[in-house]
Amino acid sequence: RWRVHPDVAAAVDQILAGAPALPEVRSVVVEEGGEESVVVERPLEAVVPPPAAAPDLTQPPWDSQSGLFPEALPPPTPSLLDEAVRSAARRDRAASAAAGELRGGHVAVFLYGVELQPLRGAIKALGLGAQVKVTDSLRAADVALALRSQLKGAPDLRAEAQRLGVPVYTIRSNTEQQAGKAL
């Protein structure tokens, strides 16, 4: 005995719809005289499930991708174009700061965790005295210079600098050599 679905596509459709797909049962019968024949037993008709309940139109539609109702969806993220414009503005500002083109011919540097003495030594050694000014406000800064170990514990500073479009450069230690490389 074996079971056969004569129309496989229809059987798959029934299974996906939640209804049982009933196969034909076939068997080989040996008749008098030794002849074999195949007997096909037709399946019983499937019990048709009751129709689904009507949708509740008082509920807002369901978002099948996120699994949330529209009111609970997060606000839309900025478009790729918005991100590209912001990124280009940050790059332009960083390039201008590196060339010393901002704030009347000097670059305003905000220090975070960096000692002033090694920075002053590096400024003097590189001959940048008139071109680099230290500021105590991130808003007034063209660039930020941070000690890497201090910056790890300050995600708010990174976020604020990114929001303001101020590039953040890091140094490993408070030495004149590291400050000079950053400048």
N, C-alpha and C positions, 0 to 999 in steps of 0.2 A: 504494500500500500504506500502511496505517496500523495502529497498535496501539491496542487498546481494552481497558480494564479494565471488564468489565460490572458488577462489584460493587466500587466504589471503597473502601467501608468495609473490606471484607475485604482488599483490596490494601494499604491503609494498615496494618491490623493485622499482616499478614505482614511488611511492611517493618520495622515497629517491633519485631517479634519476631526480626528478623535473618534472616528467610527471604526469598528472592527472590519478588517478586510477578510472575508470568508473565502477560502480556497475551495476548489473542487477536490474531492478525494477520489483518486483513481487506484484501481487494484487489478491484478491479473488473476483471472479465473480459468481454471482448467476444466473444460467441458468434457462430456462423454466422447470418447473417441480420441482423447488426448489433445484436442485442439485448445490453444490458449487464446483468450480474448481479454480485452481491457474493458473494465466496467467503470463508468463514470458516475459518481454519486453527486448530484447537485447539492450545493450547500443550502442550508436554511436561509431564508431572507434575514438580513441583519435588522436588528431592532433600531429604528431611527430615533436618535435622541431628541428630546423636546427642543424647540427653537430657543435660542439664547434670549435672555431678558432684554427688553428695550434699554438703550443707554439712558443714563440719568442726565438729562439735559440741564439740570440745575448746577452740576459740577463743571468747573472749567476744564478744558481739554487737557489731556495728559501728554506730556512730552516723552515719547518713548525712548529717545536717545539718552536723556539725562535722568529719566525716572522721576522728574519733578514736575509740579504744576508750574505754569508760567510765572506766577507771582514769586515763587521761591527760586527762580533761576538767578544766578549771579549777574551783575551788570555786564554788558558786552565789553569785551576787551578792545583796546584801541586798535585801529586798523593798521595794517602793515605800512601804509603810507604815512600815518601819524608817527609811527616808530622811526621810520627812515628819516623824516624831517627832523625829529628831535635828535637822532644820532648824528646827523650831518651838522646840526648846530653845535653839538658838543665837540665834534672833531674840529670844526672851524675855530671855536673858542680856544681849544687846546693848542692848535697850530699857531694861532695869533699870540697866545701867551708864551709859547716856546720862542717865538721870534721877537718878543719884547714889544709888541705893537699895541698893547692895551694900556689904559690908564696913563696917558701922557708920556709914553716912552719907557715905562717900567712895568714890571710884573709884580702883582700883589700875591704874596705866598702866605697861606694859612698853615700854621704848624700844629700838628697833633701828636704829642708824645715826643717830639723832636726838641732837643735842647738848642737854645739860641746860640750858645758859644761855638759849637762845631760848625753851625751854618754860617755864622759871621766869618769864621776862619776860611771856609770854602769860598764865600763871596769875595773876600779880600784876595785870596790866592788866584782866583779866576779873573779878577779885575772887573767884577760885575756890580760894584758898589752903587752906582747910580741907576742900575737897571732892575735891581731886586729890592722890593720893599716888603717887610713882614707886616701882616695885619692880624688882628685878633678876632676878626669876624669872617666866618665862612661866606657870608653874603657879599662881602667886599672883596673876596679873593678871586684871583684868576685861576690859581691852582692850589691844591692842598698837598702838603708833604707830611706823611705820617710814618711813625715807627711801626713796623709790621706787627710786632707783638702787641702793641696797644690797639691797633686797628681791628685785630681779630675780635676783641671784646666790644666793639662799637658799631653794631650794624646800623644804628640810627644815624651815625655820622655818614656812613656810606650812602644810605638812602637819601639823606638831606643833600649831600654833594651831588648825587645823581639827579635829584629833582631840580637843583639849581644849575646843573650843567657844568659843574666844577670838576675837572679831572683830578683824581687822587693818585699821587705817586708815593710809593713806599720805599723805605730804606730798612736794612736789617739791623743796623746798630747806630748809636749816636756818635759817629766819628766824622771827622772833617772829610775823610776820603769818601765815605758813603754819601754825605751831603753834596760833595762836589760832583759825584757821578749823577746824582739826581738833578742837579742844576744843569 
